[in-house]
């Protein structure tokens, strides 16, 4: 059986558009992350035997404060 790795990328239950991330092999890359990419990232691995293994992380993106009011 072939192992399967799947990345679920979401923020407040909304999937991140595919153009904002790239998945290759066992890695996910977000180029030039902004606060819009912050959120929960989940990796799910399954080989068809037993239960899938899942691991989640929370990505925090620090950004420069911009004062918009005068």
PAZAPA-4460 file (N, C-alpha, C; in steps of 0.05 Angstrom, whole numbers, plus 32768, in hexadecimal, padded with zeros to 4 digits):
% residues 70
    n_x    n_y    n_z   ca_x   ca_y   ca_z    c_x    c_y    c_z   seq   type   mol
   8011   7FE8   8000   8000   8000   8000   8011   8019   8000     1      X     A
   8008   802D   7FF2   8017   8046   7FF1   800F   8059   8007     2      X     A
   8023   8064   8014   801D   8078   8029   8013   8092   801C     3      X     A
   8003   80A0   802A   7FF7   80B9   801F   7FFA   80CF   8034     4      X     A
   8006   80E5   802C   8008   80FC   803D   7FF6   8112   8032     5      X     A
   7FE6   811E   8043   7FD4   8133   803A   7FD6   814B   804D     6      X     A
   7FD9   8162   8042   7FDA   817B   8052   7FBF   8188   8051     7      X     A
   7FB3   818E   8067   7F9A   819D   8069   7FA2   81B8   8073     8      X     A
   7F9D   81CD   8064   7FA6   81E7   806B   7F8E   81F9   806E     9      X     A
   7F89   8203   8086   7F71   8212   808A   7F76   8227   80A0    10      X     A
   7F65   823B   809F   7F65   8251   80B3   7F48   8256   80B9    11      X     A
   7F40   8251   80D1   7F24   8254   80D8   7F11   8244   80C5    12      X     A
   7F1A   822C   80BF   7F0B   8219   80AE   7F09   8222   8091    13      X     A
   7F18   8235   8088   7F19   823C   806B   7F33   8231   805F    14      X     A
   7F32   8222   804A   7F4A   8218   803D   7F5A   822E   8031    15      X     A
   7F74   822C   8033   7F87   823F   8027   7F88   823A   8009    16      X     A
   7F86   824F   7FF8   7F87   824B   7FDB   7FA1   823D   7FD3    17      X     A
   7FA0   822C   7FBF   7FB7   821C   7FB7   7FCF   822D   7FAE    18      X     A
   7FCB   8245   7FA4   7FE0   8256   7F9B   7FF1   8262   7FB1    19      X     A
   7FE7   8261   7FCA   7FF5   826C   7FE0   8008   8258   7FEE    20      X     A
   8008   823F   7FE5   8019   822B   7FF1   8022   8217   7FDC    21      X     A
   8037   8209   7FE1   803F   81F3   7FD0   8046   81DB   7FE1    22      X     A
   803D   81C4   7FD8   8042   81AB   7FE7   8053   8199   7FD5    23      X     A
   806A   8190   7FE0   807C   817E   7FD1   8085   8168   7FE4    24      X     A
   807F   814F   7FDE   8086   8139   7FF0   807A   813C   800B    25      X     A
   808B   813E   801F   8081   813F   803B   8083   815C   8046    26      X     A
   8086   8170   8034   808A   818B   803E   8075   819E   8032    27      X     A
   806E   81B2   8041   805D   81C7   8037   806D   81E1   8039    28      X     A
   806C   81F2   8025   807B   820B   8025   8068   8222   8020    29      X     A
   806A   8237   8030   805B   824F   802C   8070   8265   8027    30      X     A
   8071   826F   800F   8085   8284   8008   807B   829F   8012    31      X     A
   808C   82AE   801F   8086   82C9   8028   806C   82CA   8037    32      X     A
   806A   82BB   804D   8052   82B9   805C   8049   82D5   8067    33      X     A
   8030   82DA   8065   8024   82F3   8071   8011   82EA   8086    34      X     A
   8005   82FE   8093   7FF1   82F7   80A8   7FDA   82E8   809D    35      X     A
   7FD5   82E9   8083   7FBF   82DB   8077   7FC3   82BC   8076    36      X     A
   7FDC   82B4   8078   7FE2   8297   8078   7FE4   828C   8094    37      X     A
   7FE1   829D   80A8   7FE2   8293   80C4   7FCA   8281   80C9    38      X     A
   7FCD   826D   80D9   7FB7   825C   80DF   7FC0   8240   80E6    39      X     A
   7FAE   822D   80E4   7FB3   8211   80EB   7FBA   8202   80D2    40      X     A
   7FD0   81F3   80D3   7FD9   81E1   80BD   7FD9   81C5   80C7    41      X     A
   7FCC   81B3   80B9   7FCA   8197   80C2   7FD6   8185   80AD    42      X     A
   7FE6   8172   80B6   7FF1   815D   80A4   7FE4   8143   80AC    43      X     A
   7FDB   8134   8099   7FCE   811A   809E   7FDC   8105   808D    44      X     A
   7FE6   80F0   809A   7FF4   80DA   808C   7FE4   80C0   808F    45      X     A
   7FE2   80B1   8079   7FD3   8098   807A   7FE0   8084   8067    46      X     A
   7FE1   806B   806F   7FEB   8056   805D   7FD6   8041   8058    47      X     A
   7FBD   8047   8061   7FA7   8034   805C   7FA4   801F   8072    48      X     A
   7FB7   801E   8085   7FB6   800A   809A   7FB3   801A   80B4    49      X     A
   7F9E   8013   80C3   7F9A   8021   80DD   7F90   803E   80D8    50      X     A
   7F91   804D   80ED   7F87   8069   80EC   7F9D   807B   80E1    51      X     A
   7F95   8090   80D2   7FA8   80A4   80C9   7FB5   80B3   80E0    52      X     A
   7FCD   80BD   80DD   7FDB   80CD   80F1   7FD8   80EA   80E9    53      X     A
   7FD1   80FB   80FB   7FCD   8117   80F6   7FDE   8128   8109    54      X     A
   7FE8   813E   80FF   7FF7   8151   8110   7FF0   816D   8106    55      X     A
   7FE9   817F   8119   7FE3   819A   8112   7FF7   81AD   811E    56      X     A
   7FFB   81C3   8110   800C   81D9   811B   7FFC   81F3   8117    57      X     A
   8004   8207   8126   7FF8   8222   8123   800E   8234   8119    58      X     A
   800A   8241   8102   801E   8253   80F7   8016   8270   8100    59      X     A
   8028   827D   810E   8024   8299   8115   8037   82A9   8104    60      X     A
   802D   82BE   80F8   803E   82CF   80E7   8040   82EA   80F4    61      X     A
   8058   82F2   80FB   805C   830C   8107   805E   8321   80F1    62      X     A
   804F   8337   80F3   8050   834B   80DF   8055   8367   80EB    63      X     A
   805E   8378   80DB   8063   8393   80E3   8048   83A1   80E8    64      X     A
   8046   83AF   80FE   802E   83BE   8105   802D   83D6   80F3    65      X     A
   8015   83DB   80E8   8011   83F2   80D7   7FFA   8402   80E2    66      X     A
   8000   841B   80EA   7FEB   842C   80F5   7FDB   8438   80DF    67      X     A
   7FC1   8432   80DD   7FB1   843A   80C7   7FA0   8453   80CE    68      X     A
   7F9E   845A   80E7   7F8D   8471   80EF   7F9E   8489   80F5    69      X     A
   7F94   84A0   80EF   7FA2   84B9   80F5   7F93   84C9   8109    70      X     A
***
